[in-house]
Amino acid sequence: QQQQQQCAFLDCSSGRELRSLASFTILTTLILDHNQITSHVKFTPLPTLHTLWVNHNAISNLVVFIDQVRKNFPNLRHLSMMNNEASPSFFNGGSFEQYEDYRMYVISHIPSLRILDDTHVTAEQRTASKKIYGRRATSASTRTRRSS
C-alpha cells in the first residue's frame, strides 16, 4: 500500500522529479521554477493545490499547458508563468497586446484564479475575458453539436 504524504508546500525547483507528486495528498503550493517543463507536461491531479509557480521553464503552447492546469488543479488561485514563451511580457520581448491576450485567455479558462503572475485578477478582466474567449468556446461547442 502506497504511503501518502501530507505536505502543504513543496518546492521542486531546479530539476526535481515530478513523478512523486501523487503521494502528496494535501499539497496547496507547488513551485516548479527552472525545471525545463514543457507545454505537454502531464500533471498528477491535485485538487487541494491553490498556488502553482512554473517560472523560467520551456512552456511555449499556452492552450495545451492551461488545459492540463485546468483539468488537474480545479481550485487554483495563484498561477505564475513568468519567463516562459507562452507568457509574453515586456521582459521577454512580448508586446502589451500579447500580454493582455495571454491574461484574458488564462483568466477565462481558470475561473478560480485570483492572481496571475504578479498581478491580481480584476472583475473587469474577468468580464472582458468572458467576452473574448467565452463566446468563442460557446460557438465552437454549438458547431460541434450541430454537425453531430
C-alpha positions in Angstrom: 0.0 0.0 0.0 1.4 3.4 -1.0 2.1 5.7 1.8 0.5 9.1 1.4 2.4 12.2 2.5 0.9 15.3 3.8 2.6 18.5 2.8 1.2 21.9 2.3 4.2 23.4 0.4 6.6 21.8 -2.0 9.5 23.4 -3.9 10.7 21.3 -6.8 12.7 24.0 -8.4 15.8 23.2 -10.5 15.4 19.7 -11.8 13.5 17.7 -9.2 11.3 14.7 -10.2 7.6 15.3 -10.8 6.6 11.6 -10.6 6.4 11.6 -6.8 3.7 14.3 -6.6 0.9 11.8 -6.5 1.9 10.8 -2.9 1.2 14.4 -1.6 -2.5 14.4 -0.6 -3.0 17.9 0.8 -0.5 19.9 -1.3 -1.5 23.5 -1.6 1.6 25.2 -3.0 3.9 23.8 -5.7 6.9 25.6 -7.0 8.4 24.1 -10.3 10.7 27.0 -11.3 13.7 26.2 -13.5 12.7 22.7 -14.5 12.6 22.8 -18.3 8.9 21.9 -18.1 7.2 22.0 -21.5 3.7 22.6 -22.5 3.0 18.9 -22.8 3.8 18.1 -19.1 1.5 15.5 -17.5 0.5 16.7 -14.1 -1.0 14.5 -11.3 -4.4 15.7 -10.3 -4.1 17.7 -7.1 -7.5 19.1 -6.1 -6.1 20.9 -3.0 -3.5 22.9 -4.9 -4.1 26.6 -4.9 -0.7 28.0 -5.8 1.5 26.9 -8.8 4.7 28.6 -9.9 6.2 27.4 -13.2 8.5 30.4 -13.8 11.6 30.1 -16.1 10.6 26.9 -17.9 10.1 25.9 -21.5 6.3 26.3 -21.8 5.6 27.5 -25.3 2.0 26.4 -26.1 -0.4 28.2 -23.8 -3.5 26.3 -24.9 -2.0 22.9 -24.2 -0.5 23.9 -20.9 -3.5 25.7 -19.5 -5.7 22.7 -20.4 -3.5 20.5 -18.2 -3.5 23.0 -15.4 -7.3 23.5 -15.5 -8.0 19.8 -15.5 -5.6 18.8 -12.7 -5.8 21.8 -10.4 -9.5 22.8 -10.1 -9.0 25.0 -7.1 -6.0 27.0 -8.4 -6.0 30.6 -7.2 -2.4 31.7 -7.9 -0.5 30.9 -11.1 2.8 32.3 -12.0 4.2 31.6 -15.5 6.8 34.4 -15.9 9.7 33.9 -18.3 8.1 31.3 -20.5 7.5 31.8 -24.2 3.8 31.2 -23.7 3.5 34.1 -21.3 4.6 37.1 -23.2 5.7 40.2 -21.4 7.9 43.3 -21.9 10.8 41.4 -20.3 10.8 38.5 -22.8 10.1 40.5 -26.0 6.3 40.4 -25.9 4.1 43.3 -26.7 1.5 44.8 -24.4 -1.3 43.4 -26.6 0.2 39.9 -26.4 0.5 40.2 -22.6 -3.2 41.3 -22.4 -4.3 38.5 -24.6 -2.4 36.0 -22.5 -4.0 37.2 -19.4 -7.5 37.1 -20.9 -7.0 33.6 -22.1 -5.7 32.2 -18.8 -8.4 34.1 -16.7 -11.2 32.8 -19.0 -10.0 29.2 -18.7 -9.3 29.1 -14.9 -12.2 30.8 -13.2 -10.9 30.2 -9.7 -7.8 32.3 -10.4 -7.2 35.3 -8.2 -3.6 36.2 -9.1 -1.8 35.6 -12.5 1.9 36.1 -12.3 2.4 39.1 -10.0 -0.9 40.8 -10.7 -4.4 40.4 -9.1 -7.2 39.4 -11.5 -9.8 42.2 -11.6 -13.5 42.0 -12.1 -13.1 44.0 -15.3 -10.6 41.4 -16.6 -12.9 38.6 -15.7 -15.7 40.2 -17.6 -13.5 41.0 -20.6 -12.1 37.5 -20.7 -15.6 36.0 -20.9 -16.5 38.4 -23.7 -13.3 37.5 -25.7 -13.0 33.8 -25.0 -16.4 32.7 -23.6 -18.2 33.3 -26.8 -15.6 31.5 -28.9 -15.9 28.4 -26.7 -19.7 28.5 -26.8 -19.7 29.0 -30.6 -17.3 26.1 -31.1 -19.3 23.7 -29.0 -22.5 24.7 -30.7 -21.0 24.0 -34.1 -19.8 20.6 -32.9 -23.2 19.7 -31.6 -25.0 20.7 -34.8 -22.6 18.7 -37.0 -23.1 15.6 -34.9 
